[in-house]
Amino acid sequence: MKKIIVLLLLIAIDLATKRIAANFLYPNGSFILIDGFFRFRYLENPGAAFGIFANSRIFLLALRAIIISYLVYYYSKLPNEKPHIYVKWAIIFILAGALGNFIDSLLFGYVIDFLEFTFVNFAIFNVADIFIVLGTIFWAYLSIFVLKEDKNEN
């Protein structure tokens, strides 16, 4: 139950930050927070990461639905014991981000991106993307260093 509440809270945070970005950035386009380093910049992304598959809405919705379904299935098959409980937390973060972007894509046909590091040439992103990256890094760490050790002990 705790994980479901966290999942819903993370989705709510993502969706709320996107609505705030739409309300405050859309008319002006951008707001410099730290000159030469970071700004808030409104962008409607009709594609996936880095804008790939732009304007392929049905394909992206189907792909996202498949990925989300697989994550839910994989989550349900994991045992409720250490270290797998940590993998479940990583999946919660990935699911929160995936669902947040899926909801926007489903409702609006695009995902709002608004976070931009200006000192590097990198994609504009959103809070859902942060959740996906953090969850993936944590899952990769667990898979390489923790679960690997667990397999060797058997």
DSSP file (Angstrom, degrees, kcal/mol; ACC not computed):
  #  RESIDUE AA STRUCTURE BP1 BP2  ACC     N-H-->O    O-->H-N    N-H-->O    O-->H-N    TCO  KAPPA ALPHA  PHI   PSI    X-CA   Y-CA   Z-CA
    1    1 A M     >        0   0    0      0, 0.0     4,-2.0     0, 0.0     5,-0.2   0.000 360.0 360.0 360.0 -39.2    0.0    0.0    0.0
    2    2 A K  H  >  +     0   0    0      1,-0.2     4,-2.3     2,-0.2     5,-0.2   0.896 360.0  51.3 -61.1 -40.3    2.8    2.4    0.8
    3    3 A K  H  > S+     0   0    0      1,-0.2     4,-2.8     2,-0.2    -1,-0.2   0.874 107.6  52.4 -66.5 -36.9    4.4    1.9   -2.6
    4    4 A I  H  > S+     0   0    0      2,-0.2     4,-2.7     1,-0.2    -1,-0.2   0.910 109.8  49.0 -64.6 -41.7    1.0    2.7   -4.3
    5    5 A I  H  X S+     0   0    0     -4,-2.0     4,-2.4     2,-0.2    -2,-0.2   0.920 112.8  47.3 -63.6 -43.8    0.7    5.9   -2.3
    6    6 A V  H  X S+     0   0    0     -4,-2.3     4,-2.8     2,-0.2     5,-0.2   0.925 111.3  51.8 -62.9 -44.0    4.3    6.9   -3.3
    7    7 A L  H  X S+     0   0    0     -4,-2.8     4,-2.3     1,-0.2    -2,-0.2   0.941 112.5  44.8 -57.0 -49.4    3.6    6.0   -6.9
    8    8 A L  H  X S+     0   0    0     -4,-2.7     4,-2.3     1,-0.2    -1,-0.2   0.873 112.9  51.5 -64.4 -37.7    0.5    8.2   -7.0
    9    9 A L  H  X S+     0   0    0     -4,-2.4     4,-2.5     2,-0.2    -1,-0.2   0.916 110.0  48.7 -65.3 -43.6    2.3   11.0   -5.2
   10   10 A L  H  X S+     0   0    0     -4,-2.8     4,-2.4     2,-0.2    -2,-0.2   0.907 111.9  49.1 -63.8 -41.5    5.1   11.0   -7.7
   11   11 A I  H  X S+     0   0    0     -4,-2.3     4,-2.8    -5,-0.2     5,-0.2   0.923 111.1  50.4 -62.2 -43.4    2.7   11.0  -10.6
   12   12 A A  H  X S+     0   0    0     -4,-2.3     4,-2.6     2,-0.2    -2,-0.2   0.899 109.5  50.6 -62.2 -41.5    0.9   13.9   -9.0
   13   13 A I  H  X S+     0   0    0     -4,-2.5     4,-2.4     2,-0.2    -1,-0.2   0.933 112.3  47.4 -61.4 -45.9    4.1   15.9   -8.5
   14   14 A D  H  X S+     0   0    0     -4,-2.4     4,-2.0     1,-0.2   113,-0.2   0.957 114.7  44.4 -60.9 -51.5    5.0   15.3  -12.2
   15   15 A L  H  X S+     0   0    0     -4,-2.8     4,-2.0     1,-0.2    -1,-0.2   0.877 113.4  51.6 -63.5 -37.6    1.6   16.3  -13.5
   16   16 A A  H  X S+     0   0    0     -4,-2.6     4,-2.5    -5,-0.2    -1,-0.2   0.913 108.7  50.0 -66.0 -42.5    1.5   19.3  -11.2
   17   17 A T  H  X S+     0   0    0     -4,-2.4     4,-2.4     1,-0.2    -1,-0.2   0.870 110.2  51.2 -66.1 -34.1    4.9   20.6  -12.3
   18   18 A K  H  X S+     0   0    0     -4,-2.0     4,-2.4     2,-0.2    -1,-0.2   0.894 110.6  48.1 -67.8 -38.9    3.9   20.3  -16.0
   19   19 A R  H  X S+     0   0    0     -4,-2.0     4,-2.6     2,-0.2    -2,-0.2   0.901 111.5  50.4 -67.7 -39.2    0.7   22.3  -15.3
   20   20 A I  H  X S+     0   0    0     -4,-2.5     4,-2.5     2,-0.2     5,-0.4   0.928 110.9  49.3 -62.6 -44.0    2.7   24.9  -13.5
   21   21 A A  H  X>S+     0   0    0     -4,-2.4     4,-2.7     1,-0.2     5,-0.9   0.921 111.8  48.8 -60.2 -44.0    5.1   25.1  -16.4
   22   22 A A  H  X5S+     0   0    0     -4,-2.4     4,-0.7     1,-0.2    -1,-0.2   0.905 114.4  45.7 -63.2 -41.0    2.3   25.4  -18.9
   23   23 A N  H  <5S+     0   0    0     -4,-2.6    -2,-0.2     1,-0.1    -1,-0.2   0.863 126.4  26.2 -71.5 -36.4    0.6   28.2  -16.8
   24   24 A F  H  <5S+     0   0    0     -4,-2.5     4,-0.3    -5,-0.2    -2,-0.2   0.738 128.2  36.1-102.9 -25.9    3.7   30.2  -16.2
   25   25 A L  H  X5S+     0   0    0     -4,-2.7     4,-4.7    -5,-0.4    17,-0.2   0.774  96.6  76.5 -99.7 -29.2    6.1   29.5  -19.1
   26   26 A Y  T  <<S+     0   0    0     -5,-0.9    -3,-0.1    -4,-0.7    -1,-0.1   0.894  97.6  45.6 -54.6 -46.6    3.8   29.1  -22.1
   27   27 A P  T  4 S+     0   0    0      0, 0.0    -1,-0.2     0, 0.0    -2,-0.1   0.897 128.3  27.0 -65.7 -35.9    3.2   32.8  -22.6
   28   28 A N  T  4 S-     0   0    0     -4,-0.3     2,-0.5    -3,-0.2    -2,-0.2   0.730  92.6-140.6 -99.1 -25.5    6.8   33.8  -22.2
   29   29 A G     <  +     0   0    0     -4,-4.7    13,-3.0    -5,-0.0     2,-0.3  -0.282  68.6  19.5  95.7 -48.8    8.6   30.6  -23.3
   30   30 A S  E     -A   41   0A   0     -2,-0.5     2,-0.3    11,-0.2    11,-0.3  -0.986  49.9-157.0-154.0 162.6   11.4   30.6  -20.8
   31   31 A F  E     -A   40   0A   0      9,-3.0     9,-3.0    -2,-0.3     2,-0.5  -0.950  23.5-135.3-143.2 118.9   12.7   31.8  -17.4
   32   32 A I  E     +A   39   0A   0     -2,-0.3     7,-0.2     7,-0.2     3,-0.2  -0.633  25.4 172.9 -78.5 123.0   16.5   31.9  -16.6
   33   33 A L  E    S+     0   0A   0      5,-1.6     2,-0.4    -2,-0.5     6,-0.2   0.873  79.0  12.2 -92.9 -51.3   17.1   30.6  -13.1
   34   34 A I  E >> S-A   38   0A   0      4,-2.5     3,-2.6     0, 0.0     4,-2.4  -0.939  91.3-121.7-129.7 107.8   21.0   30.6  -13.2
   35   35 A D  T 34 S+     0   0    0     -2,-0.4     4,-0.1     1,-0.3    -3,-0.0  -0.197  94.3   6.4 -54.5 129.3   22.4   32.5  -16.2
   36   36 A G  T 34 S+     0   0    0      1,-0.1    -1,-0.3     2,-0.0     3,-0.1   0.481 133.1  53.8  77.9   3.2   24.5   30.3  -18.4
   37   37 A F  T <4 S+     0   0    0     -3,-2.6    81,-1.8     1,-0.3    82,-1.0   0.641 108.0   5.4-130.9 -52.8   23.7   27.1  -16.4
   38   38 A F  E  <  +AB  34 117A   0     -4,-2.4    -4,-2.5    79,-0.3    -5,-1.6  -0.999  53.2 165.4-148.5 138.9   19.9   26.4  -16.0
   39   39 A R  E     -AB  32 116A   0     77,-2.6    77,-2.0    -2,-0.3     2,-0.6  -0.981  36.4-117.2-146.2 160.7   16.6   27.7  -17.2
   40   40 A F  E     +AB  31 115A   0     -9,-3.0    -9,-3.0    -2,-0.3     2,-0.4  -0.887  39.0 176.5 -94.2 125.5   12.9   26.8  -17.3
   41   41 A R  E     -A   30   0A   0     73,-1.6     2,-0.3    -2,-0.6   -11,-0.2  -0.977  26.1-129.9-139.0 121.8   11.9   26.5  -21.0
   42   42 A Y  E     +     0   0A   0    -13,-3.0     2,-0.3    -2,-0.4    72,-0.2  -0.512  34.7 164.3 -74.7 130.5    8.5   25.5  -22.2
   43   43 A L  E     - B   0 113A   0     70,-1.8    70,-2.9    -2,-0.3     2,-0.7  -0.968  31.1-146.1-148.1 131.1    8.4   22.8  -24.9
   44   44 A E  E     - B   0 112A   0     -2,-0.3    68,-0.2    68,-0.2    -2,-0.0  -0.883  20.5-163.4 -96.0 112.3    5.6   20.6  -26.1
   45   45 A N  E     - B   0 111A   0     66,-3.3    66,-2.5    -2,-0.7     6,-0.1  -0.854  15.6-178.9-102.6 106.8    7.3   17.3  -27.1
   46   46 A P        +     0   0    0      0, 0.0    10,-0.4     0, 0.0     9,-0.4   0.472  69.1  54.5 -81.9   0.5    5.0   15.1  -29.3
   47   47 A G  S    S-     0   0    0      1,-0.3     6,-0.2     7,-0.2     5,-0.1  -0.164  90.1 -91.9-111.5-155.3    7.7   12.4  -29.4
   48   48 A A  S >  S-     0   0    0      4,-3.3     3,-2.3     1,-0.3    -1,-0.3  -0.099  80.4 -17.1-103.4-154.5    9.6   10.3  -27.0
   49   49 A A  G >  S+     0   0    0      1,-0.3     3,-1.9     2,-0.2    -1,-0.3  -0.207 138.0   3.9 -52.5 135.4   13.1   11.0  -25.5
   50   50 A F  G 3  S-     0   0    0      1,-0.3    -1,-0.3    74,-0.2    75,-0.0   0.682 128.4 -72.1  59.3  20.0   15.0   13.6  -27.5
   51   51 A G  G X  S+     0   0    0     -3,-2.3     3,-1.0     1,-0.2    -1,-0.3   0.575  84.7 159.3  77.5   9.5   11.9   14.0  -29.7
   52   52 A I  T <   +     0   0    0     -3,-1.9    -4,-3.3     1,-0.2    -1,-0.2  -0.334  64.6  20.1 -66.7 151.7   12.3   10.7  -31.5
   53   53 A F  T >  S-     0   0    0     -6,-0.2     3,-1.6     1,-0.2    -1,-0.2   0.803  87.5-174.0  58.2  33.6    9.2    9.3  -33.1
   54   54 A A  T <   +     0   0    0     -3,-1.0    -7,-0.2     1,-0.3    -1,-0.2  -0.297  67.3  13.2 -56.7 139.6    7.6   12.8  -33.1
   55   55 A N  T 3  S+     0   0    0     -9,-0.4    -1,-0.3    54,-0.2     3,-0.2   0.725  91.7 115.6  63.2  25.3    4.0   12.8  -34.3
   56   56 A S    <>  +     0   0    0     -3,-1.6     4,-2.8   -10,-0.4     5,-0.2  -0.483  34.3 156.4-111.7  57.7    3.8    9.0  -34.0
   57   57 A R  H  >  +     0   0    0      1,-0.2     4,-2.8     2,-0.2     5,-0.2   0.878  66.3  45.4 -57.5 -49.7    1.2    9.3  -31.3
   58   58 A I  H  > S+     0   0    0      1,-0.2     4,-2.5     2,-0.2    -1,-0.2   0.926 115.0  48.6 -63.6 -44.5   -0.6    5.9  -31.7
   59   59 A F  H  > S+     0   0    0      1,-0.2     4,-2.8     2,-0.2    -2,-0.2   0.935 113.9  46.4 -59.7 -47.0    2.7    4.0  -31.9
   60   60 A L  H  X S+     0   0    0     -4,-2.8     4,-3.0     2,-0.2     5,-0.2   0.895 111.6  50.7 -65.9 -40.2    4.1    5.8  -28.8
   61   61 A L  H  X S+     0   0    0     -4,-2.8     4,-2.4    -5,-0.2    -1,-0.2   0.928 113.5  45.7 -62.1 -43.5    1.0    5.3  -26.8
   62   62 A A  H  X S+     0   0    0     -4,-2.5     4,-2.3    -5,-0.2    -2,-0.2   0.928 114.2  48.0 -64.8 -45.0    1.0    1.6  -27.6
   63   63 A L  H  X S+     0   0    0     -4,-2.8     4,-2.5     1,-0.2    -2,-0.2   0.924 113.2  47.7 -62.4 -44.8    4.8    1.3  -26.9
   64   64 A R  H  X S+     0   0    0     -4,-3.0     4,-2.8     1,-0.2     5,-0.2   0.902 111.0  51.6 -62.9 -40.4    4.4    3.1  -23.6
   65   65 A A  H  X S+     0   0    0     -4,-2.4     4,-2.5    -5,-0.2    -1,-0.2   0.897 110.6  48.6 -63.8 -39.9    1.4    0.9  -22.6
   66   66 A I  H  X S+     0   0    0     -4,-2.3     4,-2.5     2,-0.2    -2,-0.2   0.930 113.4  46.6 -64.9 -45.6    3.4   -2.2  -23.4
   67   67 A I  H  X S+     0   0    0     -4,-2.5     4,-2.5     2,-0.2    -2,-0.2   0.929 113.8  47.8 -63.6 -45.9    6.4   -1.0  -21.3
   68   68 A I  H  X S+     0   0    0     -4,-2.8     4,-2.3     1,-0.2    -1,-0.2   0.919 112.3  50.0 -61.4 -44.0    4.2    0.0  -18.4
   69   69 A S  H  X S+     0   0    0     -4,-2.5     4,-2.5    -5,-0.2    -1,-0.2   0.911 110.8  49.4 -61.5 -42.7    2.4   -3.3  -18.6
   70   70 A Y  H  X S+     0   0    0     -4,-2.5     4,-3.3     2,-0.2     5,-0.2   0.918 110.1  50.6 -63.6 -42.7    5.7   -5.2  -18.6
   71   71 A L  H  X S+     0   0    0     -4,-2.5     4,-2.7     2,-0.2    -2,-0.2   0.909 111.3  48.1 -62.1 -41.7    6.9   -3.2  -15.6
   72   72 A V  H  X S+     0   0    0     -4,-2.3     4,-2.2     2,-0.2    -1,-0.2   0.921 114.0  47.3 -64.2 -43.3    3.7   -3.9  -13.6
   73   73 A Y  H  X S+     0   0    0     -4,-2.5     4,-1.2     2,-0.2    -2,-0.2   0.946 113.7  46.6 -61.9 -49.0    4.0   -7.6  -14.5
   74   74 A Y  H >X S+     0   0    0     -4,-3.3     4,-0.8     1,-0.2     3,-0.6   0.912 111.6  52.3 -60.6 -43.4    7.7   -7.8  -13.6
   75   75 A Y  H >< S+     0   0    0     -4,-2.7     3,-1.0    -5,-0.2    -1,-0.2   0.914 107.0  52.8 -56.8 -45.1    7.0   -5.9  -10.3
   76   76 A S  H 3< S+     0   0    0     -4,-2.2    -1,-0.2     1,-0.2    -2,-0.2   0.740 107.0  53.1 -67.0 -22.8    4.3   -8.4   -9.4
   77   77 A K  H << S+     0   0    0     -4,-1.2    -1,-0.2    -3,-0.6    -2,-0.2   0.611  86.9  99.7 -88.0 -13.6    6.6  -11.4   -9.9
   78   78 A L  S << S-     0   0    0     -3,-1.0     2,-0.0    -4,-0.8    -3,-0.0  -0.513  78.4-115.3 -75.7 139.7    9.4  -10.0   -7.6
   79   79 A P        -     0   0    0      0, 0.0     2,-1.2     0, 0.0    -1,-0.1  -0.364  21.2-118.3 -69.8 154.7    9.5  -11.5   -4.1
   80   80 A N  S    S+     0   0    0      4,-0.1     2,-0.3     5,-0.1    -2,-0.0  -0.363  82.6  91.0 -90.0  55.2    8.8   -9.1   -1.1
   81   81 A E  S >> S-     0   0    0     -2,-1.2     4,-1.3     0, 0.0     3,-0.9  -0.966  78.9 -49.0-144.2 159.4   12.2   -9.6    0.4
   82   82 A K  T 34 S+     0   0    0      1,-0.3    -2,-0.0    -2,-0.3     0, 0.0  -0.433 116.2  16.6 -66.9 144.8   15.6   -7.9    0.2
   83   83 A P  T >> S+     0   0    0      0, 0.0     3,-1.2     0, 0.0     4,-1.0  -0.982 124.2  56.8 -88.9   0.7   17.2   -7.2   -2.2
   84   84 A H  H <> S+     0   0    0     -3,-0.9     4,-2.1     1,-0.3    -2,-0.2   0.767  95.7  67.1 -66.6 -25.0   14.2   -7.4   -4.5
   85   85 A I  H 3X S+     0   0    0     -4,-1.3     4,-1.4     1,-0.2    -1,-0.3   0.848  99.2  52.4 -62.3 -32.5   12.2   -5.0   -2.4
   86   86 A Y  H <> S+     0   0    0     -3,-1.2     4,-2.0     2,-0.2    -1,-0.2   0.867 105.4  53.5 -70.6 -36.9   14.7   -2.3   -3.6
   87   87 A V  H  X S+     0   0    0     -4,-1.0     4,-2.5     1,-0.2    -2,-0.2   0.891 105.0  55.8 -62.8 -38.5   14.2   -3.3   -7.2
   88   88 A K  H  X S+     0   0    0     -4,-2.1     4,-2.1     1,-0.2    -1,-0.2   0.896 106.0  50.5 -60.6 -39.4   10.5   -2.7   -6.6
   89   89 A W  H  X S+     0   0    0     -4,-1.4     4,-1.8     2,-0.2    -1,-0.2   0.903 109.2  51.0 -66.2 -39.3   11.2    0.8   -5.4
   90   90 A A  H  X S+     0   0    0     -4,-2.0     4,-2.1     1,-0.2    -2,-0.2   0.922 110.3  49.7 -61.2 -43.4   13.3    1.4   -8.5
   91   91 A I  H  X S+     0   0    0     -4,-2.5     4,-3.3     1,-0.2     5,-0.2   0.867 104.6  58.6 -64.7 -36.6   10.3    0.2  -10.6
   92   92 A I  H  X S+     0   0    0     -4,-2.1     4,-2.5     1,-0.2    -1,-0.2   0.923 108.1  46.1 -57.9 -44.5    8.0    2.5   -8.7
   93   93 A F  H  X S+     0   0    0     -4,-1.8     4,-2.1     2,-0.2    -2,-0.2   0.918 114.1  47.2 -65.7 -43.1   10.0    5.5   -9.8
   94   94 A I  H  X S+     0   0    0     -4,-2.1     4,-2.8     1,-0.2    -2,-0.2   0.926 113.5  48.8 -63.9 -44.0   10.2    4.3  -13.4
   95   95 A L  H  X S+     0   0    0     -4,-3.3     4,-3.2     2,-0.2     5,-0.3   0.900 108.1  54.3 -62.1 -41.4    6.5    3.6  -13.5
   96   96 A A  H  X S+     0   0    0     -4,-2.5     4,-2.3    -5,-0.2    -1,-0.2   0.935 113.3  42.1 -59.5 -46.4    5.7    7.0  -12.0
   97   97 A G  H  X S+     0   0    0     -4,-2.1     4,-2.3     2,-0.2     5,-0.2   0.924 115.7  48.6 -66.2 -44.3    7.6    8.7  -14.7
   98   98 A A  H  X S+     0   0    0     -4,-2.8     4,-2.4     1,-0.2    -2,-0.2   0.914 114.3  45.9 -63.3 -42.6    6.3    6.5  -17.5
   99   99 A L  H  X S+     0   0    0     -4,-3.2     4,-2.8     2,-0.2    -1,-0.2   0.891 110.2  53.8 -68.4 -39.2    2.7    7.0  -16.3
  100  100 A G  H  X S+     0   0    0     -4,-2.3     4,-1.8    -5,-0.3    -2,-0.2   0.939 114.4  40.7 -59.8 -47.1    3.1   10.7  -15.9
  101  101 A N  H  X S+     0   0    0     -4,-2.3     4,-2.5     2,-0.2    -2,-0.2   0.867 114.0  54.1 -69.4 -35.7    4.3   11.0  -19.5
  102  102 A F  H  X S+     0   0    0     -4,-2.4     4,-2.8    -5,-0.2     5,-0.2   0.925 107.0  51.2 -62.5 -44.9    1.8    8.5  -20.8
  103  103 A I  H  X S+     0   0    0     -4,-2.8     4,-2.7     2,-0.2     5,-0.3   0.930 112.6  45.4 -59.6 -47.3   -1.1   10.5  -19.2
  104  104 A D  H  X>S+     0   0    0     -4,-1.8     4,-3.1     1,-0.2     5,-0.8   0.925 113.9  48.9 -62.8 -44.3    0.1   13.7  -20.9
  105  105 A S  H  X5S+     0   0    0     -4,-2.5     4,-1.1     4,-0.2    -2,-0.2   0.895 114.2  46.6 -62.6 -40.1    0.6   12.0  -24.2
  106  106 A L  H  <5S+     0   0    0     -4,-2.8    -2,-0.2    -5,-0.2    -1,-0.2   0.924 120.7  36.5 -67.0 -45.7   -2.9   10.4  -24.0
  107  107 A L  H  <5S+     0   0    0     -4,-2.7    -2,-0.2    -5,-0.2    -3,-0.2   0.871 135.6  15.9 -78.0 -38.1   -4.7   13.6  -22.9
  108  108 A F  H  <5S-     0   0    0     -4,-3.1    -3,-0.2     2,-0.3    -2,-0.2   0.613  92.5-118.7-115.8 -17.5   -2.8   16.2  -25.0
  109  109 A G  S  <<S+     0   0    0     -4,-1.1     2,-0.3    -5,-0.8    -4,-0.2   0.508  89.8  56.5  86.7   3.3   -0.9   14.4  -27.7
  110  110 A Y  S    S-     0   0    0     -6,-0.7     2,-0.4    -9,-0.0    -2,-0.3  -0.967  76.4-122.0-155.8 166.2    2.4   15.7  -26.3
  111  111 A V  E     -B   45   0A   0    -66,-2.5   -66,-3.3    -2,-0.3     2,-0.6  -0.947  28.3-125.2-114.3 136.5    4.5   15.8  -23.1
  112  112 A I  E     -B   44   0A   0     -2,-0.4     2,-0.4   -68,-0.2   -68,-0.2  -0.726  26.8-173.2 -84.5 122.6    5.5   19.1  -21.6
  113  113 A D  E     +B   43   0A   0    -70,-2.9   -70,-1.8    -2,-0.6    13,-0.2  -0.900  18.1 154.0-109.9 145.0    9.2   19.5  -21.0
  114  114 A F  E     +     0   0A   0     11,-2.3   -73,-1.6    -2,-0.4     2,-0.5   0.416  38.5  93.8-153.9   1.3   10.5   22.5  -19.2
  115  115 A L  E     +BC  40 125A   0     10,-2.9    10,-2.4   -75,-0.2     2,-0.4  -0.910  46.7 173.3-107.7 126.6   13.9   21.8  -17.5
  116  116 A E  E     -B   39   0A   0    -77,-2.0   -77,-2.6    -2,-0.5     2,-0.6  -0.971  28.3-151.8-141.4 123.5   17.0   22.8  -19.4
  117  117 A F  E   > -B   38   0A   0     -2,-0.4     5,-0.5     6,-0.3     3,-0.5  -0.829  15.1-169.2 -85.0 121.1   20.7   22.9  -18.5
  118  118 A T  T   5S+     0   0    0    -81,-1.8   -80,-0.2    -2,-0.6   -81,-0.1   0.578  73.9  72.2 -92.6  -9.5   22.1   25.6  -20.8
  119  119 A F  T   5S+     0   0    0    -82,-1.0     2,-0.3     2,-0.0    -1,-0.2   0.580 104.9  39.1 -82.1  -8.2   25.8   24.9  -20.2
  120  120 A V  T   5S-     0   0    0     -3,-0.5     2,-1.4   -83,-0.2    -3,-0.0  -0.940  89.8-111.1-133.3 158.0   25.6   21.7  -22.3
  121  121 A N  T   5 +     0   0    0     -2,-0.3     2,-0.3     0, 0.0    -3,-0.1  -0.720  66.9 136.8 -89.5  89.6   23.7   20.9  -25.5
  122  122 A F      < -     0   0    0     -2,-1.4    -2,-0.1    -5,-0.5    -5,-0.0  -0.896  56.6 -83.8-135.6 160.9   21.2   18.4  -23.9
  123  123 A A        -     0   0    0     -2,-0.3    -6,-0.3     1,-0.1     2,-0.3  -0.228  40.0-113.2 -64.4 150.2   17.5   17.7  -24.3
  124  124 A I        +     0   0    0     -8,-0.1   -74,-0.2   -11,-0.1     2,-0.2  -0.670  48.0 177.3 -77.7 140.9   14.9   19.7  -22.4
  125  125 A F  B     -C  115   0A   0    -10,-2.4   -10,-2.9    -2,-0.3   -11,-2.3  -0.734  20.4-135.7-139.5-176.7   13.2   17.3  -19.9
  126  126 A N     >  -     0   0    0    -13,-0.2     4,-1.4    -2,-0.2     3,-0.1  -0.758  39.7 -87.7-137.3-178.2   10.6   17.1  -17.1
  127  127 A V  H  > S+     0   0    0     -2,-0.2     4,-2.3     1,-0.2     5,-0.2   0.863 122.6  58.0 -65.1 -37.4   10.2   15.6  -13.6
  128  128 A A  H  > S+     0   0    0      1,-0.2     4,-2.4     2,-0.2    -1,-0.2   0.907 104.3  52.4 -59.1 -41.2    8.9   12.3  -15.0
  129  129 A D  H  > S+     0   0    0      1,-0.2     4,-2.5     2,-0.2    -1,-0.2   0.878 107.0  52.7 -62.7 -37.2   12.1   11.9  -17.0
  130  130 A I  H  X S+     0   0    0     -4,-1.4     4,-2.9     2,-0.2     5,-0.3   0.926 108.7  49.7 -63.3 -44.6   14.0   12.5  -13.7
  131  131 A F  H  X S+     0   0    0     -4,-2.3     4,-2.6     1,-0.2     5,-0.2   0.919 111.6  48.8 -60.0 -43.5   12.0    9.7  -12.0
  132  132 A I  H  X S+     0   0    0     -4,-2.4     4,-2.3     2,-0.2    -2,-0.2   0.928 113.9  45.6 -62.8 -45.5   12.7    7.4  -14.9
  133  133 A V  H  X S+     0   0    0     -4,-2.5     4,-2.7     2,-0.2     5,-0.2   0.930 114.3  47.4 -66.1 -45.6   16.4    8.1  -14.9
  134  134 A L  H  X S+     0   0    0     -4,-2.9     4,-2.4     1,-0.2    -2,-0.2   0.930 114.1  47.3 -61.9 -45.4   16.8    7.8  -11.2
  135  135 A G  H  X S+     0   0    0     -4,-2.6     4,-2.4    -5,-0.3    -1,-0.2   0.893 113.4  48.7 -62.2 -40.3   14.8    4.5  -11.1
  136  136 A T  H  X S+     0   0    0     -4,-2.3     4,-2.7    -5,-0.2    -2,-0.2   0.906 111.4  48.8 -67.9 -42.2   16.8    3.1  -14.0
  137  137 A I  H  X S+     0   0    0     -4,-2.7     4,-2.6     2,-0.2    -2,-0.2   0.928 113.6  47.2 -62.3 -44.5   20.2    4.1  -12.4
  138  138 A F  H  X S+     0   0    0     -4,-2.4     4,-2.5    -5,-0.2    -2,-0.2   0.914 113.3  48.2 -63.5 -43.0   19.1    2.5   -9.1
  139  139 A W  H  X S+     0   0    0     -4,-2.4     4,-2.7     2,-0.2    -2,-0.2   0.904 112.1  49.4 -64.1 -42.4   17.9   -0.7  -10.8
  140  140 A A  H  X S+     0   0    0     -4,-2.7     4,-2.5     2,-0.2     5,-0.3   0.925 110.8  50.2 -63.0 -44.3   21.1   -0.9  -12.8
  141  141 A Y  H  X>S+     0   0    0     -4,-2.6     4,-2.9     1,-0.2     5,-0.7   0.941 112.9  46.4 -58.1 -48.0   23.2   -0.5   -9.7
  142  142 A L  I  X>S+     0   0    0     -4,-2.5     5,-3.7     1,-0.2     4,-1.1   0.913 113.3  49.6 -61.2 -43.0   21.2   -3.2   -7.9
  143  143 A S  I  <5S+     0   0    0     -4,-2.7     5,-0.3     3,-0.2    -1,-0.2   0.882 118.4  37.9 -65.0 -38.9   21.4   -5.5  -10.9
  144  144 A I  I  <5S+     0   0    0     -4,-2.5    -2,-0.2    -5,-0.2    -1,-0.2   0.916 133.2  17.4 -79.8 -44.9   25.2   -5.1  -11.3
  145  145 A F  I  <5S+     0   0    0     -4,-2.9     4,-0.4    -5,-0.3    -3,-0.2   0.788 131.4  29.4-104.4 -31.7   26.3   -5.0   -7.7
  146  146 A V  I  X<S+     0   0    0     -4,-1.1     4,-1.9    -5,-0.7    -3,-0.2   0.908 121.5  40.1 -99.6 -55.3   23.6   -6.4   -5.4
  147  147 A L  H  ><S+     0   0    0     -5,-3.7     4,-2.2     1,-0.2    -4,-0.2   0.829 112.3  58.6 -67.5 -30.6   21.6   -8.9   -7.3
  148  148 A K  H  > S+     0   0    0     -6,-0.5     4,-1.9    -5,-0.3    -1,-0.2   0.921 107.6  46.2 -62.4 -44.6   24.7  -10.3   -8.9
  149  149 A E  H  > S+     0   0    0     -4,-0.4     4,-1.4     1,-0.2    -2,-0.2   0.875 109.6  55.5 -63.7 -38.2   26.1  -11.1   -5.4
  150  150 A D  H  X S+     0   0    0     -4,-1.9     4,-0.6     1,-0.2    -2,-0.2   0.897 108.2  48.0 -62.5 -40.7   22.8  -12.6   -4.5
  151  151 A K  H >< S+     0   0    0     -4,-2.2     3,-0.8     1,-0.2    -1,-0.2   0.879 108.6  54.4 -67.4 -37.7   23.0  -15.0   -7.5
  152  152 A N  H 3< S+     0   0    0     -4,-1.9    -1,-0.2     1,-0.2    -2,-0.2   0.775 100.8  59.9 -67.9 -25.8   26.6  -15.9   -6.6
  153  153 A E  H 3<        0   0    0     -4,-1.4    -1,-0.2     1,-0.2    -2,-0.2   0.727 360.0 360.0 -74.6 -21.2   25.6  -16.9   -3.1
  154  154 A N    <<        0   0    0     -3,-0.8    -1,-0.2    -4,-0.6    -2,-0.2   0.467 360.0 360.0 -81.0 360.0   23.2  -19.6   -4.3
